[in-house]
Amino acid sequence: MNFGRGPSVVLNVGGTRYSFSREVLKDFPLRRVSRLHGCLSEQDVLEVCDDYDRERNEYFFDRHSEAFGFIMLYVRHGHLRFVPHMCELSFYNEMIYWGLEGSHLDYCCQRRLDDRMSETCTYYAAEEPPGEPAGGLEGKGRRPAGAEGGKWLERMRRTFEEPTSSVAAQILATVSILFVIVSMVVLCASTLPEWRAPENRSVEEQSRYTAESVREPSGIIEAICIGWFTAECIVRFIVSKNKCEFVRRPLNIIDLLAITPYYISVLMTVFTGENSQLQRAGVTLRVLRMMRIFWVIKLARHFIGLQTLGLTLKRCYREMVMLLVFICVAMAIFSALSQLLENGLDLGTKNKDYASIPAACWWVIISMTTVGYGDMCPITVPGRILGGICVVSGIVLLALPITFIYHSFVQCYHELKFRSARYSRSLSAEFLN
């Protein structure tokens, strides 16, 4: 170190002082501290720390003192763990500041950090776009040439993605919800016999997109709804930052699944003709037409409850897989035993409902979930005893992973609610301005 005097230096981190010799700083494990060894002027020092006292040769760092204490334990003993009662992400930010990475953490803390980051990546991704300075010094100076355009795109993006971010976003969300409701009402009404009776048309004829059907009120309403959904999807795609990430999002895939069948049905009608075998069969077109039911899932953009459900399923996929494994193992065991007790043994009376193990699997699944349709049931005493064991086992096996899923659901709900409240505060500020 060519700057400063004295045989030792003092690091003041959040009010806690640490004294080191100059030679120790040269190969110090913390990258930010080791940079002090190469500083040639006070300006170089102030780029590394927050303040410097020349008389005491003391370097000030306005950072979390307790977190730095745990980092110093890592320097001395080689083990880095989280500070108790401190957010994992806050401690991780301290690690990044001092020049450490997630790989320096012990394995148990690495898993905690990975879980925490996976839980909050969706939550924080839409709030502060990467690369945009938040309250930095650049905002006080001259703006870049494309700053205005980027600000406009960001405003458009939040208008379409966050229903509570502005007044325009709330109006847009309300209109979109109305279109979804109208399209669902028309879809449900089109299956009523009274809807088809006056025109004396069959289901196959209802599934065709002919020129006459488009001119009907239901066809006009459907075309308007499809046009709105298509325009909304195109605009959201244009203003999105990452086009590949936009296509991979589940809600956007659902939008495509809801919109595409209409255009496929119209094209099939145009190219195959109205009297072709495909049109008379009508099965393919009916399936495509019924795929409009996916529009209901579009409401997840505007309701926290549906967003919470989707985010919980995304985070709890391990617990869901574990639940399915429990059910499959129990199904294999109880179906084999029930088939043996009801049909496999020569007990004089054979239960034909349990003629095979696959047939017995249906009884096992409705018994474990305590649905009990009553369409098939054991008639022998051993079979009934096995049925009772099956029901009790189903209650226990299904209850084991539910606790984890419940806690994850509550956490997701609070996070999304906090996010919505944060945008509501910005909306209130917009009204005041």
Sequence and secondary structure as in RCSB ss.txt:
>XXXX:A:sequence
MNFGRGPSVVLNVGGTRYSFSREVLKDFPLRRVSRLHGCLSEQDVLEVCDDYDRERNEYFFDRHSEAFGFIMLYV
RHGHLRFVPHMCELSFYNEMIYWGLEGSHLDYCCQRRLDDRMSETCTYYAAEEPPGEPAGGLEGKGRRPAGAEGG
KWLERMRRTFEEPTSSVAAQILATVSILFVIVSMVVLCASTLPEWRAPENRSVEEQSRYTAESVREPSGIIEAIC
IGWFTAECIVRFIVSKNKCEFVRRPLNIIDLLAITPYYISVLMTVFTGENSQLQRAGVTLRVLRMMRIFWVIKLA
RHFIGLQTLGLTLKRCYREMVMLLVFICVAMAIFSALSQLLENGLDLGTKNKDYASIPAACWWVIISMTTVGYGD
MCPITVPGRILGGICVVSGIVLLALPITFIYHSFVQCYHELKFRSARYSRSLSAEFLN
>XXXX:A:secstr
  SS SSEEEEEETTEEEEEEHHHHHT SSHHHHGGGG  SHHHHHHHSSEEETTTTEEEE S HHHHHHHHHHH
HHS     TTS HHHHHHHHHHHT  GGGS HHHHHHHHHHHHHHHHHHHTTS TT  SS GGGGS   TTHHHH
HHHHHHHHHHH TTSSHHHHHHHHHHHHHHHHHHHHHHHTTSHHHHTTTT  HHHHT   HHHHHSHHHHHHHHH
HHHHHHHHHHHHHH S HHHHHHSHHHHHHHHHHHHHHHHHHHHHHH TTSHHHHH HHHHHHHHGGGGGGGGGG
GT HHHHHHHHHHHHTHHHHHHHHHHHHHHHHHHHHHHHIIIIIS  S   GGGSSHHHHHHHHHHHHTT    S
S   SHHHHHHHHHHHHHHHHHHHHHHHHHHHHHHHHHHHHHHHHHHHHHHHHHHHH 
